Amino acid sequence: MTDLVGNARGVSTVIGVVLMIAIVVVLAAVVGSFVLDLGQQQPRNAPQVAIVADYNKQTDPSGEYLNLSVGSGDTLQRDELSIVVSGARDSSGNDVSLTASPVQAQAPTEIRAGTELTINADHFSGVGPGEHLDLSEATLRLVWEPDTSEETETYVVYRWPDPSTR
């Protein structure tokens, strides 16, 4: 019986060492997660929206226009959306550029089903007197940028026309 009591001291030393190692491992994991910034906020998922486009090709002085109507989907914040148009021209074939944001000018703060936006010559610079807006070769992208910081990704939530139709 005295042999068991004599060996008990060695067991408590081993248990102490194991506990110290466990504490060091846990502390290293906590410090490592902060150093590697694993606790950083996860990016938000891009919103899902159904948008219906109504393209009207006119040759009167106001030119062509494109109506976008939100049919259904997630609610979008106006300040997180922008429109990018490339390939827009005037009736003479000269490039024109989007200068006014239809989203900021026309949309309510929260964009949801039923919201409509119109993109027309009033939003572009370079459409001269007697010219009209030509969107026949243009591409429009509705871009969602959830945060204004440089590290934030941007997402195209709608593209007109559908690339498969060109």
Backbone as a printed PyTorch tensor [residue, N CA C, xyz], in Angstrom:
tensor([[[  0.8020,  -1.1780,   0.0000],
         [  0.0000,   0.0000,   0.0000],
         [  0.8590,   1.2620,   0.0000]],

        [[  2.0060,   1.1590,   0.5880],
         [  2.8880,   2.3200,   0.5970],
         [  3.4470,   2.6050,  -0.7790]],

        [[  3.5290,   1.5890,  -1.6400],
         [  4.0110,   1.8290,  -2.9990],
         [  3.0410,   2.7090,  -3.8030]],

        [[  1.7470,   2.5260,  -3.5800],
         [  0.7630,   3.3250,  -4.3130],
         [  0.8200,   4.7870,  -3.8820]],

        [[  1.0030,   5.0160,  -2.6110],
         [  1.0560,   6.3780,  -2.1070],
         [  2.3170,   7.0650,  -2.6240]],

        [[  3.3990,   6.3600,  -2.7090],
         [  4.6440,   6.9290,  -3.2000],
         [  4.5760,   7.3020,  -4.6800]],

        [[  3.8260,   6.5780,  -5.4840],
         [  3.7000,   6.8650,  -6.9200],
         [  2.6900,   7.9630,  -7.2170]],

        [[  1.8410,   8.3050,  -6.2890],
         [  0.8060,   9.3200,  -6.5050],
         [  1.4160,  10.6810,  -6.7900]],

        [[  2.5640,  10.9470,  -6.2260],
         [  3.2180,  12.2310,  -6.4760],
         [  3.6110,  12.3640,  -7.9410]],

        [[  4.0880,  11.3260,  -8.5590],
         [  4.4860,  11.3740,  -9.9660],
         [  3.3000,  11.6080, -10.8850]],

        [[  2.1500,  11.0780, -10.5360],
         [  0.9430,  11.2510, -11.3400],
         [  0.5090,  12.7050, -11.3100]],

        [[  0.5510,  13.3450, -10.1590],
         [  0.1230,  14.7400, -10.0670],
         [  1.0610,  15.6510, -10.8590]],

        [[  2.3210,  15.3180, -10.9620],
         [  3.2560,  16.0970, -11.7690],
         [  2.9030,  15.9750, -13.2490]],

        [[  2.5910,  14.7720, -13.6980],
         [  2.2090,  14.5570, -15.1030],
         [  0.9190,  15.3000, -15.4190]],

        [[ -0.0430,  15.2430, -14.5350],
         [ -1.3120,  15.9490, -14.7470],
         [ -1.0640,  17.4510, -14.8150]],

        [[ -0.2260,  17.9710, -13.9920],
         [  0.1020,  19.3920, -14.0120],
         [  0.7180,  19.8110, -15.3400]],

        [[  1.6420,  18.9830, -15.8540],
         [  2.2780,  19.2930, -17.1310],
         [  1.2500,  19.2620, -18.2600]],

        [[  0.3750,  18.2700, -18.2690],
         [ -0.6610,  18.1560, -19.3010],
         [ -1.6020,  19.3640, -19.2490]],

        [[ -1.9900,  19.7930, -18.0810],
         [ -2.8610,  20.9640, -17.9490],
         [ -2.1680,  22.2320, -18.4440]],

        [[ -0.8860,  22.3900, -18.1300],
         [ -0.1400,  23.5560, -18.5990],
         [ -0.0510,  23.5760, -20.1270]],

        [[  0.1910,  22.4300, -20.7330],
         [  0.2600,  22.3470, -22.1920],
         [ -1.1000,  22.6920, -22.8010]],

        [[ -2.1800,  22.1990, -22.2060],
         [ -3.5270,  22.4810, -22.7090],
         [ -3.8340,  23.9750, -22.6430]],

        [[ -3.4530,  24.6050, -21.5380],
         [ -3.6980,  26.0460, -21.3880],
         [ -2.9070,  26.8310, -22.4280]],

        [[ -1.6590,  26.4570, -22.6700],
         [ -0.8310,  27.1370, -23.6670],
         [ -1.4290,  26.9750, -25.0600]],

        [[ -1.9270,  25.7910, -25.3870],
         [ -2.5220,  25.5500, -26.7010],
         [ -3.7810,  26.4040, -26.8850]],

        [[ -4.6310,  26.4840, -25.8790],
         [ -5.8530,  27.2800, -25.9620],
         [ -5.5050,  28.7660, -26.1190]],

        [[ -4.5650,  29.2510, -25.3300],
         [ -4.1550,  30.6500, -25.4490],
         [ -3.5530,  30.9440, -26.8230]],

        [[ -2.7630,  30.0370, -27.3460],
         [ -2.1750,  30.2270, -28.6730],
         [ -3.2660,  30.2830, -29.7420]],

        [[ -4.2990,  29.4680, -29.6180],
         [ -5.3990,  29.4810, -30.5840],
         [ -6.1630,  30.8020, -30.5280]],

        [[ -6.4120,  31.3230, -29.3410],
         [ -7.1240,  32.5900, -29.1960],
         [ -6.3010,  33.7320, -29.7730]],

        [[ -5.0330,  33.8000, -29.4220],
         [ -4.1650,  34.8540, -29.9390],
         [ -4.0310,  34.7260, -31.4570]],

        [[ -3.8840,  33.5190, -31.9580],
         [ -3.7650,  33.2990, -33.3990],
         [ -4.9950,  33.7380, -34.1590]],

        [[ -6.1740,  33.5050, -33.6050],
         [ -7.3950,  33.9140, -34.3040],
         [ -7.4930,  35.4320, -34.3940]],

        [[ -7.0520,  36.1590, -33.3730],
         [ -7.0550,  37.6180, -33.4430],
         [ -5.9830,  38.1330, -34.3930]],

        [[ -4.8230,  37.5240, -34.3680],
         [ -3.7400,  37.9590, -35.2510],
         [ -4.1010,  37.7190, -36.7030]],

        [[ -4.6920,  36.5810, -36.9980],
         [ -5.0720,  36.2560, -38.3730],
         [ -6.4090,  36.8720, -38.7620]],

        [[ -7.0520,  37.5570, -37.8240],
         [ -8.3150,  38.2500, -38.0510],
         [ -9.4140,  37.3030, -38.5310]],

        [[ -9.4780,  36.1480, -37.9010],
         [-10.5130,  35.1840, -38.2600],
         [-11.8830,  35.6160, -37.7600]],

        [[-11.9140,  36.5610, -36.8500],
         [-13.1800,  37.0570, -36.3310],
         [-13.7770,  38.1580, -37.1710]],

        [[-13.1700,  38.4730, -38.3230],
         [-13.6610,  39.5370, -39.1910],
         [-15.0650,  39.2110, -39.6830]],

        [[-15.8480,  40.2640, -39.8720],
         [-17.2150,  40.1010, -40.3480],
         [-17.2200,  39.4630, -41.7310]],

        [[-18.0670,  38.4890, -41.9100],
         [-18.1940,  37.8100, -43.1980],
         [-18.9020,  38.7200, -44.1900]],

        [[-18.5390,  38.6460, -45.4720],
         [-19.2050,  39.4920, -46.4670],
         [-20.6780,  39.1070, -46.6150]],

        [[-21.4760,  40.1150, -46.9450],
         [-22.8980,  39.8650, -47.1570],
         [-23.1010,  39.2240, -48.5230]],

        [[-24.1140,  38.4050, -48.6240],
         [-24.4530,  37.8100, -49.9140],
         [-25.1170,  38.8610, -50.7920]],

        [[-24.8450,  38.7900, -52.0800],
         [-25.4620,  39.7190, -53.0210],
         [-26.9710,  39.5190, -53.0210]],

        [[-27.7160,  40.6010, -53.1200],
         [-29.1740,  40.4690, -53.1320],
         [-29.6540,  39.7970, -54.4170]],

        [[-30.7690,  39.1500, -54.3030],
         [-31.3970,  38.4980, -55.4500],
         [-32.6450,  39.2980, -55.8100]],

        [[-32.6810,  39.8020, -57.0290],
         [-33.8260,  40.5810, -57.4840],
         [-34.2250,  40.1470, -58.8890]],

        [[-35.5000,  40.2870, -59.1740],
         [-36.0070,  40.0290, -60.5260],
         [-36.3670,  41.3850, -61.1240]],

        [[-35.7110,  41.7240, -62.2130],
         [-35.9290,  43.0200, -62.8530],
         [-36.4300,  42.7980, -64.2690]],

        [[-37.4360,  43.5600, -64.6300],
         [-38.0000,  43.4990, -65.9770],
         [-37.5720,  44.7630, -66.7140]],

        [[-37.0040,  44.5890, -67.8990],
         [-36.5600,  45.7270, -68.7050],
         [-37.5230,  45.9510, -69.8570]],

        [[-37.8610,  47.2070, -70.0820],
         [-38.7080,  47.6010, -71.2040],
         [-37.8980,  48.5870, -72.0370]],

        [[-37.3770,  48.0980, -73.1520],
         [-36.5360,  48.9110, -74.0370],
         [-37.4050,  49.4650, -75.1490]],

        [[-37.3760,  50.7800, -75.3220],
         [-38.1740,  51.4170, -76.3490],
         [-37.2530,  52.1840, -77.2860]],

        [[-37.2080,  51.7560, -78.5160],
         [-36.3530,  52.4050, -79.5010],
         [-37.1780,  53.4510, -80.2380]],

        [[-36.9010,  54.7110, -79.9050],
         [-37.5770,  55.8330, -80.5520],
         [-36.5480,  56.6600, -81.2900]],

        [[-36.9780,  57.3380, -82.2920],
         [-36.0630,  58.2360, -83.0080],
         [-36.5460,  59.6740, -82.9410]],

        [[-37.4980,  59.9580, -82.0610],
         [-37.9010,  61.3550, -81.8930],
         [-36.8180,  62.0760, -81.0730]],

        [[-36.9360,  63.3430, -80.8390],
         [-35.8620,  64.0930, -80.1770],
         [-35.4160,  63.5240, -78.8230]],

        [[-36.3020,  62.8930, -78.0750],
         [-35.8740,  62.3740, -76.7740],
         [-35.0630,  61.0890, -76.9150]],

        [[-35.2090,  60.3960, -78.0140],
         [-34.4210,  59.1900, -78.2480],
         [-34.9460,  57.9770, -77.5190]],

        [[-34.0990,  56.9890, -77.4280],
         [-34.4670,  55.7160, -76.8210],
         [-34.4660,  55.8350, -75.3030]],

        [[-35.1900,  54.9370, -74.6840],
         [-35.1600,  54.8770, -73.2300],
         [-35.2920,  53.4380, -72.7900]],

        [[-34.9020,  53.2100, -71.5710],
         [-34.9570,  51.8850, -70.9690],
         [-35.6070,  52.0210, -69.6060]],

        [[-36.7270,  51.3300, -69.4120],
         [-37.3880,  51.2960, -68.1090],
         [-36.9940,  50.0120, -67.3970]],

        [[-36.5880,  50.1290, -66.1550],
         [-36.2920,  48.9690, -65.3140],
         [-37.3140,  48.9300, -64.1920]],

        [[-37.9730,  47.7920, -64.0470],
         [-38.9680,  47.6210, -62.9900],
         [-38.5540,  46.4520, -62.1150]],

        [[-38.5160,  46.6840, -60.8160],
         [-38.1990,  45.6120, -59.8800],
         [-39.4730,  44.7990, -59.6860]],

        [[-39.4090,  43.5290, -60.0830],
         [-40.5790,  42.6660, -59.9820],
         [-40.7090,  41.9960, -58.6250]],

        [[-39.6070,  41.4720, -58.1160],
         [-39.6230,  40.7960, -56.8210],
         [-38.1920,  40.6330, -56.3460]],

        [[-38.0570,  40.1500, -55.1310],
         [-36.7320,  39.8730, -54.5940],
         [-36.4370,  40.6500, -53.3330]],

        [[-35.1600,  40.7090, -53.0180],
         [-34.6910,  41.3770, -51.8110],
         [-34.8640,  42.8900, -51.9150]],

        [[-34.9670,  43.5270, -50.7480],
         [-34.9980,  44.9810, -50.6940],
         [-33.5690,  45.4980, -50.8230]],

        [[-33.3890,  46.4880, -51.6830],
         [-32.0720,  47.0860, -51.9130],
         [-32.0490,  48.4930, -51.3380]],

        [[-30.8870,  48.9260, -50.8920],
         [-30.7120,  50.2970, -50.4130],
         [-30.1970,  51.1560, -51.5690]],

        [[-30.8210,  52.2920, -51.7750],
         [-30.4530,  53.1700, -52.8840],
         [-28.9720,  53.5390, -52.8650]],

        [[-28.4250,  53.8220, -51.7010],
         [-27.0260,  54.2530, -51.6100],
         [-26.0360,  53.1420, -51.9270]],

        [[-26.4920,  51.9080, -52.0060],
         [-25.6100,  50.7840, -52.3140],
         [-25.6670,  50.3920, -53.7930]],

        [[-26.4560,  51.1180, -54.5890],
         [-26.6300,  50.7770, -56.0070],
         [-26.1110,  51.8720, -56.9200]],

        [[-25.5880,  51.4400, -58.0450],
         [-25.2150,  52.3810, -59.1000],
         [-25.4670,  51.7100, -60.4460]],

        [[-25.5570,  52.5250, -61.4710],
         [-25.7580,  52.0140, -62.8300],
         [-24.5180,  52.3530, -63.6410]],

        [[-24.0210,  51.3610, -64.3670],
         [-22.8740,  51.5470, -65.2540],
         [-23.3590,  51.2350, -66.6680]],

        [[-23.1740,  52.1910, -67.5790],
         [-23.5940,  52.0010, -68.9730],
         [-22.3620,  52.1290, -69.8550]],

        [[-22.1840,  51.1650, -70.7360],
         [-21.1090,  51.2470, -71.7230],
         [-21.7030,  51.0200, -73.1060]],

        [[-21.1260,  51.6570, -74.1070],
         [-21.5730,  51.4680, -75.4800],
         [-22.7400,  52.3260, -75.9010]],

        [[-23.1580,  53.2940, -75.0630],
         [-24.2460,  54.1950, -75.4540],
         [-23.7030,  55.2240, -76.4400]],

        [[-24.5260,  55.5940, -77.4250],
         [-24.1000,  56.5360, -78.4550],
         [-25.2390,  57.5150, -78.7550]],

        [[-24.8730,  58.5870, -79.4390],
         [-25.9290,  59.4470, -79.9520],
         [-26.2900,  58.9480, -81.3560]],

        [[-27.2610,  59.5700, -81.9920],
         [-27.7310,  59.0670, -83.2900],
         [-26.6810,  59.1940, -84.3860]],

        [[-25.6240,  59.9660, -84.1590],
         [-24.5230,  60.0670, -85.1280],
         [-23.4390,  59.0250, -84.8830]],

        [[-23.5840,  58.2470, -83.8440],
         [-22.5980,  57.2110, -83.5460],
         [-21.5040,  57.6380, -82.5900]],

        [[-21.5870,  58.8410, -82.0320],
         [-20.5880,  59.3200, -81.0690],
         [-20.8800,  58.7550, -79.6740]],

        [[-19.8020,  58.3970, -78.9660],
         [-19.9640,  57.8880, -77.6080],
         [-20.5490,  58.9680, -76.7040]],

        [[-21.4480,  58.5460, -75.8390],
         [-21.9980,  59.4260, -74.8090],
         [-21.7720,  58.7500, -73.4670]],

        [[-21.7380,  59.5400, -72.4050],
         [-21.4750,  58.9560, -71.0870],
         [-22.5660,  59.3230, -70.1000]],

        [[-22.8100,  58.3950, -69.2090],
         [-23.8060,  58.5720, -68.1600],
         [-23.2640,  59.5840, -67.1600]],

        [[-23.9920,  60.6600, -66.9360],
         [-23.5230,  61.6970, -66.0130],
         [-24.3920,  61.8150, -64.7810]],

        [[-25.6510,  61.4760, -64.8770],
         [-26.5560,  61.5580, -63.7390],
         [-27.0110,  60.1450, -63.3850]],

        [[-27.0560,  59.8610, -62.1160],
         [-27.4570,  58.5290, -61.6790],
         [-28.9720,  58.4120, -61.6210]],

        [[-29.5600,  57.5870, -62.4800],
         [-31.0080,  57.3810, -62.4010],
         [-31.4410,  56.7820, -61.0550]],

        [[-30.5700,  55.9840, -60.4530],
         [-30.9130,  55.3730, -59.1600],
         [-31.0550,  56.4550, -58.1020]],

        [[-30.0490,  57.3120, -57.9770],
         [-30.0860,  58.3570, -56.9560],
         [-31.1950,  59.3730, -57.2180]],

        [[-31.4840,  59.6570, -58.4810],
         [-32.4810,  60.6700, -58.8250],
         [-33.9150,  60.1680, -58.7120]],

        [[-34.1460,  58.8820, -58.9830],
         [-35.5220,  58.4040, -59.0960],
         [-35.9660,  57.4280, -58.0220]],

        [[-35.0580,  56.6860, -57.4490],
         [-35.4400,  55.5940, -56.5500],
         [-35.6620,  56.0890, -55.1190]],

        [[-36.5840,  55.4410, -54.4130],
         [-36.7240,  55.7290, -52.9840],
         [-35.5280,  55.1570, -52.2220]],

        [[-35.4240,  55.4610, -50.9440],
         [-34.3100,  54.9830, -50.1290],
         [-34.2360,  53.4620, -50.1360]],

        [[-35.3810,  52.8080, -50.0310],
         [-35.4310,  51.3430, -50.1020],
         [-36.0980,  50.9430, -51.4160]],

        [[-35.3710,  50.1740, -52.1940],
         [-35.8660,  49.7460, -53.5010],
         [-36.4180,  48.3360, -53.3520]],

        [[-37.6810,  48.1890, -53.6580],
         [-38.3430,  46.8840, -53.5480],
         [-39.2700,  46.6860, -54.7250]],

        [[-40.0150,  45.6050, -54.7240],
         [-40.9190,  45.3040, -55.8310],
         [-41.8110,  46.5060, -56.1300]],

        [[-41.9220,  46.8330, -57.4130],
         [-42.7440,  47.9500, -57.8440],
         [-41.9500,  49.2100, -58.1660]],

        [[-40.6940,  49.2680, -57.7420],
         [-39.8610,  50.4390, -58.0330],
         [-39.5000,  50.4480, -59.5140]],

        [[-39.6020,  51.6180, -60.1410],
         [-39.2780,  51.7530, -61.5560],
         [-38.2350,  52.8430, -61.7510]],

        [[-37.3130,  52.5910, -62.6710],
         [-36.2830,  53.5590, -63.0550],
         [-36.3230,  53.7270, -64.5630]],

        [[-36.1250,  54.9340, -65.0350],
         [-36.0660,  55.1980, -66.4680],
         [-34.7030,  55.7720, -66.8010]],

        [[-34.0410,  55.1620, -67.7780],
         [-32.7550,  55.6490, -68.2580],
         [-33.0070,  56.2420, -69.6420]],

        [[-32.7210,  57.5430, -69.7800],
         [-32.9620,  58.2070, -71.0660],
         [-31.8750,  59.2420, -71.3360]],

        [[-32.0320,  60.0290, -72.3890],
         [-31.0140,  60.9890, -72.8250],
         [-30.6950,  62.0280, -71.7550]],

        [[-31.6260,  62.3090, -70.8580],
         [-31.3910,  63.3050, -69.8110],
         [-30.2510,  62.8970, -68.8730]],

        [[-29.9370,  61.6350, -68.8180],
         [-28.8970,  61.1340, -67.9160],
         [-27.5190,  61.0680, -68.5690]],

        [[-27.4140,  61.4710, -69.8180],
         [-26.1630,  61.3410, -70.5710],
         [-25.6470,  62.6960, -71.0330]],

        [[-24.3200,  62.8060, -71.0860],
         [-23.7120,  63.9870, -71.6960],
         [-23.2430,  63.5850, -73.0860]],

        [[-23.2790,  64.5090, -74.0050],
         [-22.8210,  64.2280, -75.3590],
         [-23.9370,  64.0440, -76.3610]],

        [[-25.1820,  64.0290, -75.9080],
         [-26.3040,  63.9480, -76.8490],
         [-26.6340,  65.3900, -77.2280]],

        [[-26.1920,  65.7700, -78.4250],
         [-26.3330,  67.1600, -78.8590],
         [-27.7130,  67.4890, -79.3710]],

        [[-27.9360,  68.7660, -79.6690],
         [-29.2210,  69.1940, -80.2340],
         [-29.4820,  68.4850, -81.5600]],

        [[-30.6850,  68.0370, -81.7430],
         [-31.0510,  67.3350, -82.9670],
         [-30.6300,  65.8720, -82.9620]],

        [[-29.9330,  65.4150, -81.9210],
         [-29.4980,  64.0190, -81.8040],
         [-30.4170,  63.2940, -80.8150]],

        [[-30.4080,  61.9960, -80.8870],
         [-31.1380,  61.2230, -79.8890],
         [-30.2270,  60.1240, -79.3420]],

        [[-30.6140,  59.5680, -78.2160],
         [-29.8540,  58.5270, -77.5400],
         [-30.0390,  57.2010, -78.2540]],

        [[-28.9410,  56.4920, -78.4730],
         [-28.9720,  55.1770, -79.1240],
         [-28.4070,  54.1530, -78.1370]],

        [[-29.2770,  53.2820, -77.6380],
         [-28.8680,  52.2350, -76.6880],
         [-28.8100,  50.8560, -77.3430]],

        [[-28.9000,  50.7870, -78.6570],
         [-28.9920,  49.4900, -79.3390],
         [-27.7620,  48.6140, -79.1280]],

        [[-26.5880,  49.1970, -78.9400],
         [-25.3630,  48.4220, -78.7080],
         [-24.8390,  48.6000, -77.2860]],

        [[-25.6340,  49.2050, -76.4350],
         [-25.1920,  49.5120, -75.0770],
         [-25.3560,  48.3050, -74.1460]],

        [[-24.5780,  48.3180, -73.0900],
         [-24.6980,  47.3430, -72.0100],
         [-24.8940,  48.1140, -70.7180]],

        [[-25.8780,  47.7130, -69.9490],
         [-26.1710,  48.3530, -68.6780],
         [-25.9780,  47.3350, -67.5690]],

        [[-25.3210,  47.7590, -66.4980],
         [-25.1480,  46.8950, -65.3270],
         [-25.6340,  47.6480, -64.1000]],

        [[-26.4720,  46.9850, -63.3160],
         [-26.8980,  47.5040, -62.0270],
         [-25.9560,  46.8950, -61.0010]],

        [[-25.1640,  47.7270, -60.3490],
         [-24.0800,  47.2540, -59.4860],
         [-24.4390,  47.4980, -58.0210]],

        [[-24.2490,  46.4600, -57.2070],
         [-24.4780,  46.5440, -55.7670],
         [-23.1350,  46.5720, -55.0680]],

        [[-22.9010,  47.6080, -54.2950],
         [-21.6780,  47.7310, -53.5050],
         [-22.1060,  47.9610, -52.0550]],

        [[-22.0280,  46.9150, -51.2300],
         [-22.5930,  47.0000, -49.8870],
         [-21.8460,  47.9160, -48.9300]],

        [[-20.6110,  48.2720, -49.2390],
         [-19.8190,  49.1000, -48.3390],
         [-18.9290,  49.9800, -49.1950]],

        [[-18.6240,  51.1670, -48.7170],
         [-17.8240,  52.0830, -49.5150],
         [-16.3260,  51.8970, -49.3270]],

        [[-15.9250,  50.9580, -48.4740],
         [-14.4870,  50.7560, -48.2880],
         [-13.8820,  50.1060, -49.5260]],

        [[-12.5930,  50.3150, -49.7220],
         [-11.9230,  49.8290, -50.9230],
         [-11.8400,  48.3110, -50.9820]],

        [[-11.9080,  47.6410, -49.8380],
         [-11.7420,  46.1970, -49.8140],
         [-13.0350,  45.4430, -50.1070]],

        [[-14.1360,  46.1560, -50.2400],
         [-15.4140,  45.5140, -50.4540],
         [-15.5770,  45.1100, -51.9110]],

        [[-16.1150,  43.9230, -52.1130],
         [-16.3950,  43.4730, -53.4720],
         [-17.6750,  44.1210, -53.9670]],

        [[-17.7790,  44.2350, -55.2770],
         [-19.0160,  44.7180, -55.8820],
         [-19.6420,  43.5660, -56.6630]],

        [[-20.9350,  43.6260, -56.8160],
         [-21.6660,  42.5600, -57.4810],
         [-22.5950,  43.1640, -58.5140]],

        [[-22.6600,  42.5530, -59.6750],
         [-23.6310,  42.9570, -60.6860],
         [-24.9080,  42.1820, -60.3860]],

        [[-25.9700,  42.9080, -60.0180],
         [-27.2270,  42.2400, -59.6910],
         [-28.1700,  42.1810, -60.8830]],

        [[-27.8620,  42.9600, -61.9340],
         [-28.6780,  42.8990, -63.1390],
         [-27.8340,  43.3860, -64.3090]],

        [[-28.0140,  42.7520, -65.4570],
         [-27.3070,  43.1500, -66.6730],
         [-28.2990,  43.1730, -67.8250]],

        [[-28.2540,  44.2500, -68.6140],
         [-29.1120,  44.3760, -69.7870],
         [-28.2380,  44.7070, -70.9760]],

        [[-28.4850,  44.1620, -72.1170],
         [-29.3560,  43.0100, -72.3430],
         [-28.6910,  41.7380, -71.8250]],

        [[-29.4620,  40.7010, -71.7560],
         [-28.9320,  39.4060, -71.3450],
         [-27.8310,  39.0190, -72.3290]],

        [[-26.6220,  38.7000, -71.8240],
         [-25.5130,  38.3750, -72.7430],
         [-25.8380,  37.2450, -73.7090]],

        [[-26.7260,  36.3650, -73.3580],
         [-27.0550,  35.2480, -74.2480],
         [-27.8810,  35.6890, -75.4480]],

        [[-28.4220,  36.9180, -75.4200],
         [-29.2440,  37.3780, -76.5400],
         [-28.4440,  38.1630, -77.5660]],

        [[-27.1780,  38.4270, -77.2900],
         [-26.3510,  39.1780, -78.2490],
         [-25.4410,  38.2720, -78.9970]]])
